[in-house]
Amino acid sequence: MGLGAGESAGGEGYQSPAGSVRLEQVIQAPADRVAEYISDFRNSGDWMVGVEDVEALGDDSYRVRLDTPVGKLEPGVRVTRRGEASISWVYTSTVEGGGEVEISPMPDGCNVLYSGNFRLKRKLLGRAARLAGVERFAHRNGERSLTRLKALMEAERY
């Protein structure tokens, strides 16, 4: 989904800081209900920490406003896969990479696996991201996002 090791973003010999997150959360709610909720990308602003706004552009394309350590970013997003128990997306501007959420049924609920990777496209933003600790920020926000999703689903407040 993002650049591979050794690939450059932002200029010859420059390697923008990359981040990746892979987190799981058990939720005491039916897998189909959780999957239905997360498969509507417009809901990401309600459960993803740092997503301040989601604007539908059509054809599974969106613009999101993100609050990050390097300031507000507004990358484009395109949903690439929507399955019965998953959703995947890629960033189409400002940020390279994407994310995926997979839901697996369990006897008393479901397991939610969130994974994502990113790399800022512009050299200046990449340097600022490294200084601001964007990978730690993304991991912390990922954990908080899954906690928020769990609270919403278990309280049926969605």
N, C-alpha and C positions, 0 to 999 in steps of 0.2 A: 504494500500500500504506500510506503514512503520510499525515500531514497535508500539504496543499499550502502553497505560499508564502502567507504572510499569515493562515493559519488559526491560531486560538488554542487552546492546551491549558493549562488551569489557571487561567483567569480572564480577564476583560476586558482587552484590551491586552497580555496577557502572551504572549510567544512562547517556549515551551520550546526549549532547544537541540536541534537535530536532527542526526542523523548519517547518513551513507550510505557504503557501501563497495561497490566493484566491483573484483574481483580475479580473476586467472586463474592457473592452474598446469597445466603439462604433466606428465602422469603416465604412466610406462612400464608400463601395465597395461591389460588389455582394457576397453574402455568399458562393456560390459555388466556386467562384474564390479564396476566402480566404481559404476555406476548402481544395481545391486542393493543394494549396501552402503549408499549414502547414502539410498536410498528408504525405508529403515526408520529412521524418525526416532529410535527408541530408541538407535541407534548414534551419534547426534550427541554424546553425552557422551564418546565415545571419541576423537573427532577434532576437535570444536569446542573450542578453547581458551576457558576461562572458564565452560563448561557443567560444573557439578559433579554434577548429577543430572538424570535424566529419568524422570518418573513418567507411565506411560500411564494415562489416565483413561477411555479408550474412545472409539469413533467418531472416530478420528484426532485426538483431543484429548489434550494432555499438559500437565504442569506441569514447568517446568525451574527449576533453581536456578542462578543466575548469580552469579559473583564479579565485581564491577564496582568502579570507583573510588569509587562512592557507597555501597558496601556490598553485601550480599547482596540480590538481587531474586529473586522467584519468580513470573514471569509465566506466564499460561496461553498455550498455543500450539495452534493448529488447523491441521492440514495441509489446504491448499486444493486442491492438485493433485499428483498422483503420476503421472508419465508414464514411458515406457520409458527415458528418459534425463534425467529431471528430477524435482525436488520443489520445491514452494512452500509457504510457511506464513505465517500472520499471528499476531501477538501479540493475545491477547484480554483481557489485564489488565496493569496496571502500566506497560506499554510499548505505544506505538502503532507500527505498522509491520509489517515482516515480512522474509522472505528467500526466496531462490531459489538452487538449485544446478542447473546444466545441464551435461551431459556430451556432448562431441562427439568421435566417433571420429577417430583419426589413424592413419597407417600403422603406427607403432610404439607405440601406446598411445591416449591420449585427452587432450583439453583439458577442464579443469574451470573453469567460470565461476561464481563466487559473487558474488551481489549482495544487499545488504540495506539497509534503512533503518529508522530508529527515532526515537522521540521519547518522552521520559518523560512520563507523564500528570500527575503531581502537580507543582505549582509549586515546592515546596521541593526535590524531587529534581532538577528541571530546573535550578535555580540551582546546586545542588551539582555536577551533571554538567558545567555550563559551566566552573566553577572547576577541576574535576578533569581536564578535557580528555578527555571521553568519546569524542569523534570520533576523536582520535588513538589512544586505547586500542582502539576498535573496529577501526580499520584495522590496527593492529599485531596484534591477536588474529586478525583475518581472515587475514593473511599467515601467521601461525604455525599456524593451523588447516589451511590448504591444505598447508603443509609437513608437518604431522603426517599428514594424509590421504595424501599422496604416500608417506611412509615406510611407513605401514601397508599400502597397496596394493602397492607395489613389493616389499616383504618378505613379502607374503602373510600378514601377522599380524593378521587380523581375524576 
